[in-house]
Amino acid sequence: MKIEVLYKSHRYEEFDPSVQTCSEPYRANGINVLTDWNLYLGALEEEGVVLAQHWYEVGGKAAQTVLDGVSVPAASRKVGCALLLVGPDELDNVVWLKKDGEKLLWREGEDLINGERFFAMEQLCYSDATTQSVNRRAIAVFDYLQKAHPDMQEDEIARLMGYTLPAIERIRSAELAQDDGFEDEEEESGAAGGYDFS
């Protein structure tokens, strides 16, 4: 896993946990047979971007599990350490964050968008015969979720898909200003971009 961060100051950081300074950092505690990396993006304002490393040990009195009728030693997961990649106080300066070349965080105006959440919701909610822009898809997903969850507030729906409501409103204005057909379709169908989710 390679993590890249670009800041507004044009500073670029790259983190590559595949190359460790110490090849066996937990050797004193046991034999590491698997390293587990967890990238945390869920509580950015409180915790920042955190990469946690855990490890799996086999040895001693290992637990057993049965697979296809055969008893096999089960490695136990051990708590490793947490690495703060971007502090909460640095978030306002982040332009984007990529994991293995794919953007997971990016800016929409002054808002930092959680792409991990957005793409998860997009995969669940959006389908069409042709590919649309991310902005148009964001409006379509937002409109879909509004109809699917009429009891939810607009700001809750925006957060559910990784956006902020001001970002959604700016995108909707920009889409309407850019494409006369988009506006006409919306008026005819009652849905953004002509997508009718009824």
Residue frames as qw, qx, qy, qz and C-alpha x, y, z in Angstrom:
[[0.000, 0.890, 0.456, 0.000, 0.00, 0.00, 0.00],
 [0.407, 0.075, 0.006, 0.910, 1.38, 3.41, -0.99],
 [0.072, -0.856, -0.480, 0.179, -0.22, 6.56, 0.44],
 [0.383, 0.233, 0.135, 0.883, 0.39, 9.97, -1.14],
 [0.106, -0.825, -0.452, 0.322, -0.67, 13.36, 0.20],
 [0.352, 0.415, 0.178, 0.820, -0.56, 16.70, -1.63],
 [0.223, -0.648, -0.440, 0.580, -0.81, 19.90, 0.43],
 [0.257, 0.932, 0.257, 0.001, -1.84, 23.41, -0.65],
 [0.248, -0.848, 0.347, 0.315, 1.76, 24.53, -0.10],
 [0.707, 0.564, -0.399, -0.149, 2.75, 22.08, -2.93],
 [0.229, -0.475, 0.830, -0.183, 4.40, 19.79, -0.38],
 [0.837, 0.106, -0.412, -0.344, 4.05, 16.17, -1.40],
 [0.413, -0.454, 0.742, -0.269, 4.37, 13.27, 1.04],
 [0.771, 0.152, -0.545, -0.291, 4.61, 9.58, 0.25],
 [0.548, -0.414, 0.646, -0.332, 4.23, 6.74, 2.76],
 [0.721, 0.265, -0.591, -0.245, 5.19, 3.21, 1.74],
 [0.660, -0.483, 0.466, -0.338, 4.62, 0.69, 4.55],
 [0.975, 0.204, -0.091, -0.023, 5.73, -2.20, 2.34],
 [0.628, 0.406, -0.403, 0.528, 9.35, -1.20, 3.00],
 [0.606, -0.785, -0.125, -0.044, 9.92, -1.20, 6.74],
 [0.046, 0.820, -0.515, 0.245, 13.00, 0.18, 8.45],
 [0.314, -0.329, 0.862, -0.225, 13.02, -2.96, 10.57],
 [0.457, 0.061, -0.745, -0.483, 11.92, -6.09, 8.72],
 [0.565, -0.366, -0.739, -0.002, 10.63, -7.77, 11.92],
 [0.103, -0.554, 0.238, -0.791, 9.54, -5.01, 14.33],
 [0.741, -0.434, 0.116, -0.500, 7.71, -7.45, 16.65],
 [0.690, 0.271, -0.663, 0.100, 10.35, -10.19, 16.79],
 [0.040, 0.282, -0.719, 0.634, 10.86, -9.76, 20.53],
 [0.568, -0.020, 0.394, -0.722, 7.15, -10.52, 21.04],
 [0.761, 0.188, 0.605, -0.140, 6.74, -13.47, 18.66],
 [0.338, -0.030, 0.700, 0.628, 6.90, -14.56, 15.04],
 [0.402, 0.535, 0.107, -0.735, 4.98, -12.24, 12.71],
 [0.451, 0.150, 0.817, 0.327, 3.40, -14.31, 9.90],
 [0.182, 0.653, 0.560, 0.477, 1.11, -11.56, 8.55],
 [0.135, -0.232, -0.217, 0.938, 0.99, -7.78, 8.84],
 [0.075, 0.712, 0.687, 0.125, -2.40, -6.08, 8.75],
 [0.172, -0.020, -0.001, 0.985, -2.59, -2.41, 7.72],
 [0.017, 0.737, 0.672, -0.065, -5.69, -0.32, 8.54],
 [0.169, 0.197, 0.114, 0.959, -6.18, 3.16, 7.06],
 [0.076, -0.631, -0.680, 0.366, -8.62, 5.16, 9.20],
 [0.082, 0.223, 0.278, 0.931, -10.53, 8.00, 7.46],
 [0.271, -0.603, -0.731, -0.169, -13.74, 7.93, 9.52],
 [0.354, -0.863, -0.290, 0.215, -13.07, 10.63, 12.14],
 [0.594, 0.452, 0.014, 0.665, -10.79, 13.02, 10.26],
 [0.099, -0.817, 0.031, -0.567, -11.60, 16.18, 12.25],
 [0.703, -0.672, 0.157, -0.171, -10.91, 14.44, 15.58],
 [0.851, -0.316, 0.355, 0.221, -8.12, 11.97, 14.73],
 [0.125, 0.698, -0.529, -0.466, -6.71, 12.98, 11.33],
 [0.843, 0.337, -0.369, -0.201, -5.54, 10.29, 8.92],
 [0.510, -0.546, 0.646, -0.157, -4.22, 7.30, 10.86],
 [0.739, 0.301, -0.584, -0.150, -2.52, 4.17, 9.56],
 [0.664, -0.493, 0.483, -0.288, -2.54, 1.32, 12.08],
 [0.520, 0.387, -0.757, -0.077, -0.36, -1.76, 11.87],
 [0.792, -0.334, 0.388, -0.333, -1.32, -5.03, 13.53],
 [0.298, 0.467, -0.821, -0.135, 0.34, -8.43, 13.24],
 [0.926, -0.127, -0.092, -0.343, -0.48, -12.12, 13.48],
 [0.103, -0.570, 0.797, -0.170, 1.50, -14.61, 15.54],
 [0.934, -0.045, -0.291, -0.201, 1.61, -18.39, 15.36],
 [0.416, 0.384, -0.704, 0.429, 3.45, -20.27, 18.04],
 [0.201, -0.197, 0.692, -0.664, 3.28, -21.60, 21.56],
 [0.242, 0.329, 0.881, -0.239, -0.23, -22.71, 22.44],
 [0.209, 0.076, -0.371, -0.902, -1.91, -21.42, 19.29],
 [0.643, 0.239, 0.427, -0.589, -5.65, -21.80, 19.02],
 [0.253, 0.015, 0.889, 0.380, -6.91, -24.37, 16.56],
 [0.575, 0.379, 0.067, -0.722, -9.51, -24.11, 13.84],
 [0.594, 0.112, 0.787, 0.125, -10.94, -26.84, 11.63],
 [0.386, 0.575, -0.284, -0.663, -10.82, -26.34, 7.87],
 [0.728, 0.296, -0.497, -0.367, -12.20, -29.08, 5.61],
 [0.948, -0.249, -0.176, -0.088, -11.99, -31.54, 8.48],
 [0.729, 0.180, -0.332, 0.570, -8.34, -30.75, 9.30],
 [0.456, -0.840, -0.174, 0.239, -7.29, -29.07, 12.55],
 [0.549, 0.536, -0.021, 0.641, -5.05, -26.09, 11.71],
 [0.406, -0.401, -0.333, 0.751, -3.20, -23.70, 14.06],
 [0.114, 0.884, 0.375, 0.255, -4.90, -20.29, 14.07],
 [0.416, 0.213, -0.180, 0.865, -2.71, -17.20, 14.19],
 [0.225, -0.769, -0.508, 0.316, -3.74, -14.67, 16.81],
 [0.261, 0.776, 0.137, 0.557, -4.01, -10.99, 15.97],
 [0.544, -0.425, -0.295, 0.661, -1.78, -8.74, 18.04],
 [0.064, 0.979, 0.173, -0.083, -2.09, -5.00, 18.47],
 [0.692, 0.247, 0.030, 0.677, 0.75, -3.18, 16.75],
 [0.242, -0.428, -0.158, 0.856, 0.96, 0.60, 16.56],
 [0.318, 0.848, 0.424, -0.019, -0.81, 3.62, 15.08],
 [0.461, -0.064, 0.221, 0.857, 0.94, 6.06, 12.75],
 [0.183, 0.819, 0.317, -0.442, -0.44, 9.60, 12.39],
 [0.564, 0.272, 0.451, 0.635, 0.00, 10.46, 8.69],
 [0.025, 0.504, 0.198, 0.840, -1.99, 13.72, 8.63],
 [0.138, -0.255, -0.655, 0.698, -2.86, 15.49, 11.88],
 [0.087, 0.764, 0.635, -0.077, -6.29, 17.09, 12.41],
 [0.103, -0.821, -0.013, 0.561, -4.58, 20.50, 12.33],
 [0.213, -0.323, 0.627, 0.676, -3.13, 19.73, 8.86],
 [0.413, 0.449, 0.790, 0.059, -6.45, 18.76, 7.19],
 [0.259, 0.866, 0.205, -0.374, -7.27, 22.29, 5.99],
 [0.018, 0.732, -0.507, -0.455, -4.08, 22.21, 3.91],
 [0.497, -0.007, 0.841, 0.215, -4.68, 18.83, 2.22],
 [0.407, 0.356, -0.377, -0.752, -5.48, 19.03, -1.51],
 [0.885, 0.068, -0.292, -0.357, -5.85, 15.26, -1.95],
 [0.447, -0.440, 0.771, -0.110, -4.84, 11.90, -0.51],
 [0.755, 0.310, -0.457, -0.353, -4.30, 8.82, -2.68],
 [0.669, -0.331, 0.660, -0.086, -3.95, 5.14, -1.81],
 [0.574, 0.026, 0.740, 0.351, -2.23, 3.09, -4.49],
 [0.141, 0.051, 0.512, 0.846, -2.94, 5.84, -7.03],
 [0.183, -0.611, -0.675, -0.370, -6.67, 6.21, -6.25],
 [0.080, -0.376, 0.222, -0.896, -7.92, 9.43, -4.63],
 [0.368, -0.435, -0.803, 0.173, -9.66, 8.77, -1.32],
 [0.152, -0.768, -0.345, 0.517, -9.82, 12.39, -0.14],
 [0.371, 0.306, 0.325, 0.815, -10.06, 15.53, -2.29],
 [0.012, 0.366, 0.266, -0.892, -11.21, 19.14, -2.21],
 [0.108, 0.651, 0.627, 0.414, -14.53, 20.45, -3.48],
 [0.111, -0.877, -0.029, -0.466, -14.10, 24.17, -2.90],
 [0.101, -0.626, 0.585, -0.506, -13.04, 24.44, 0.73],
 [0.849, -0.254, 0.267, -0.379, -14.64, 21.12, 1.73],
 [0.006, -0.415, 0.906, 0.085, -12.59, 17.95, 2.09],
 [0.833, 0.069, -0.178, -0.520, -14.56, 15.10, 0.51],
 [0.510, -0.313, 0.795, -0.100, -14.32, 11.56, 1.86],
 [0.526, 0.361, -0.567, -0.521, -14.13, 9.60, -1.39],
 [0.071, 0.073, -0.986, 0.133, -14.08, 6.28, 0.43],
 [0.314, 0.365, 0.678, -0.556, -17.63, 6.94, 1.65],
 [0.473, 0.522, -0.108, -0.702, -18.79, 8.48, -1.61],
 [0.383, 0.336, -0.771, -0.384, -17.59, 5.61, -3.83],
 [0.063, 0.090, 0.963, -0.244, -19.11, 3.06, -1.47],
 [0.394, 0.490, 0.482, -0.610, -22.50, 4.80, -1.70],
 [0.404, 0.528, -0.387, -0.639, -22.11, 5.32, -5.46],
 [0.173, 0.180, -0.946, -0.207, -21.55, 1.61, -6.04],
 [0.139, 0.288, 0.884, -0.341, -24.67, 0.79, -4.06],
 [0.274, 0.628, 0.444, -0.578, -26.98, 3.45, -5.47],
 [0.304, 0.691, -0.220, -0.617, -26.00, 4.49, -8.97],
 [0.556, 0.067, 0.754, 0.344, -26.43, 2.69, -12.27],
 [0.444, 0.734, 0.005, -0.513, -26.74, 3.92, -15.83],
 [0.883, 0.382, 0.224, 0.156, -25.94, 2.73, -19.34],
 [0.545, 0.641, -0.124, 0.526, -23.27, 5.42, -19.82],
 [0.574, -0.284, -0.349, 0.684, -20.63, 6.96, -17.59],
 [0.037, -0.936, -0.208, -0.283, -21.32, 10.43, -16.21],
 [0.245, 0.604, -0.414, 0.635, -19.04, 12.94, -14.50],
 [0.378, -0.173, -0.742, 0.527, -18.34, 12.56, -10.78],
 [0.146, 0.074, 0.259, -0.952, -20.23, 15.80, -10.12],
 [0.595, -0.052, -0.359, -0.717, -23.30, 14.66, -12.06],
 [0.628, -0.131, -0.767, 0.023, -23.13, 11.27, -10.34],
 [0.171, -0.065, -0.621, 0.762, -22.89, 13.01, -6.96],
 [0.413, 0.022, 0.053, -0.909, -26.15, 14.86, -7.67],
 [0.690, -0.035, -0.574, -0.439, -27.80, 11.64, -8.90],
 [0.504, -0.095, -0.791, 0.334, -26.69, 9.71, -5.78],
 [0.044, 0.044, 0.445, -0.894, -27.84, 12.57, -3.54],
 [0.555, 0.002, -0.168, -0.815, -31.27, 12.67, -5.25],
 [0.659, -0.047, -0.734, -0.158, -31.56, 8.87, -5.06],
 [0.353, -0.099, -0.745, 0.558, -30.80, 8.87, -1.33],
 [0.257, -0.005, 0.215, -0.942, -33.29, 11.71, -0.74],
 [0.696, -0.036, -0.337, -0.633, -36.05, 9.60, -2.29],
 [0.666, -0.018, -0.741, 0.085, -34.89, 6.38, -0.60],
 [0.418, -0.317, -0.610, 0.594, -34.73, 8.08, 2.83],
 [0.046, -0.696, -0.312, -0.645, -37.40, 10.83, 2.85],
 [0.588, -0.766, -0.257, 0.020, -37.19, 11.04, 6.65],
 [0.694, -0.243, -0.024, 0.677, -33.52, 12.12, 6.59],
 [0.007, 0.914, 0.014, -0.405, -32.35, 15.75, 6.55],
 [0.661, 0.736, -0.114, 0.092, -30.40, 16.97, 3.48],
 [0.000, -0.797, 0.576, -0.181, -27.20, 17.52, 5.48],
 [0.714, -0.276, 0.627, -0.145, -27.45, 13.93, 6.84],
 [0.867, 0.437, 0.237, 0.003, -27.81, 12.56, 3.31],
 [0.404, 0.841, -0.333, 0.138, -24.80, 14.56, 2.11],
 [0.309, -0.644, 0.672, -0.193, -22.70, 13.20, 5.03],
 [0.875, 0.006, 0.461, -0.152, -23.93, 9.66, 4.34],
 [0.828, 0.519, 0.122, 0.175, -22.37, 9.83, 0.88],
 [0.722, -0.167, 0.038, 0.670, -19.16, 11.57, 2.05],
 [0.234, 0.522, 0.207, 0.794, -20.06, 15.08, 0.90],
 [0.041, -0.344, -0.461, 0.817, -21.19, 18.24, 2.65],
 [0.304, 0.741, 0.587, -0.121, -24.49, 19.93, 1.82],
 [0.085, 0.848, -0.135, -0.506, -22.73, 23.15, 0.67],
 [0.208, -0.336, 0.771, 0.499, -20.63, 21.03, -1.74],
 [0.320, 0.412, 0.844, 0.127, -23.78, 19.38, -3.13],
 [0.207, 0.859, 0.344, -0.317, -25.44, 22.78, -3.58],
 [0.044, -0.718, 0.412, 0.560, -22.37, 24.21, -5.36],
 [0.264, -0.087, 0.873, 0.400, -22.15, 21.18, -7.64],
 [0.323, 0.615, 0.718, -0.046, -25.86, 21.34, -8.49],
 [0.146, 0.886, 0.055, -0.436, -25.49, 25.06, -9.38],
 [0.130, -0.560, 0.632, 0.520, -22.41, 24.36, -11.49],
 [0.327, 0.161, 0.894, 0.259, -24.09, 21.47, -13.33],
 [0.291, 0.763, 0.552, -0.166, -27.19, 23.55, -14.05],
 [0.052, 0.862, -0.148, -0.482, -25.06, 26.49, -15.24],
 [0.234, -0.431, 0.733, 0.472, -22.93, 24.32, -17.55],
 [0.062, 0.088, 0.921, 0.375, -25.55, 22.29, -19.39],
 [0.474, 0.037, -0.045, -0.879, -28.88, 23.56, -20.73],
 [0.647, -0.029, -0.688, -0.328, -29.88, 19.96, -21.45],
 [0.319, -0.078, -0.810, 0.486, -29.30, 19.06, -17.81],
 [0.212, 0.136, 0.363, -0.897, -31.73, 21.80, -16.72],
 [0.592, 0.080, -0.352, -0.720, -34.33, 20.80, -19.33],
 [0.563, -0.031, -0.825, -0.038, -34.12, 17.13, -18.35],
 [0.129, -0.099, -0.724, 0.670, -34.52, 18.05, -14.70],
 [0.396, 0.122, 0.132, -0.901, -37.65, 20.09, -15.40],
 [0.646, 0.074, -0.539, -0.535, -39.18, 17.33, -17.55],
 [0.653, -0.060, -0.753, 0.050, -38.45, 14.44, -15.22],
 [0.570, -0.751, -0.004, -0.334, -38.38, 16.15, -11.83],
 [0.867, -0.397, 0.117, 0.278, -34.98, 14.57, -11.12],
 [0.128, -0.817, 0.412, 0.384, -31.43, 15.89, -11.51],
 [0.082, -0.419, 0.800, 0.423, -29.84, 14.94, -14.80],
 [0.663, 0.139, -0.420, -0.603, -33.06, 13.34, -16.01],
 [0.278, 0.069, -0.944, 0.161, -32.66, 10.39, -13.64],
 [0.640, -0.352, -0.085, -0.678, -36.03, 9.27, -12.39],
 [0.164, 0.208, -0.908, 0.324, -35.68, 7.14, -9.24],
 [0.604, -0.096, 0.283, -0.739, -39.39, 6.82, -8.52]]
